[in-house]
Amino acid sequence: LLATAGHFRPEIFIDARRENGVLVVHLRVEPGPQAVITTTDIRVGGAIETAGGDALRAKRLVERWRLRPGTAFRQSAWDTAKDALLRSLLLDGYPAARITDSRAEVDADTAQVSLRVHVDSGPLFLYGETQIEGLQRYPRSLLDNLRRYHPGQRYNHEDLLRYQSALQGSGFFRSVSVAVDPDPAQAAAATVRVIVIENPAMKIDL
């Protein structure tokens, strides 16, 4: 528990003795110094480096890395920072992005931590065709009229969320799921899969 908070050299003292016939255990913890981040090696590479204006975006992602040298190390902050870096790519243009190298090297004697995170963006995704499953009673045009993204347009997760919300709010469907196929081989024309469960065409309440 102490290590997850950055204390890698705690001293723990345990004293057990009987008092009035009852075993009493005294526990004293000296957490020791909290480790501090001294160096970071954060890299974002892959297709993002050559995808038009995204090369600058990759540089900004590195500059906005949350855990700067001098920051106290905590496992939760380390995990959160990595997730935030990856999600910024996954949700905007690069749903196949992945962390290729992740390491926190701890020197317990000096209470220093070196961080390294390397991310491969994968290819830039563009929308391809939209495939719809579960449509039986209603025409496809009903769904197409609510879609605001177009084939060839850059992928953004917000587009799919808005589309899903529009379909769900139309009243024609009990449930809706909208997702892009994250296969890197299909990035130039990524399929958007829409799965719907329809509400009945008519309903009678008594």
Buried (B, 14 or more C-beta within 10 A) or exposed (E): EBBEBBBBBBEEEEEEEEEEEEEEEEEEEEBBBBBBBBEBEBBBEBBBEEBEEBEEBBEEBBEEBEBEEEBBBBEEBBEEBBEEBBEBBBBBBBBBBBEEEBEBEBEBEEBBBBBBBBBBBBBBBBBBEBEBEBBEEBEEEBBEEBBEBEEEEBBBBEBBEBBBEBBBEBEBBEEBBBBBBBEBEBBEEBBBBBBBEBBEEEEEEE
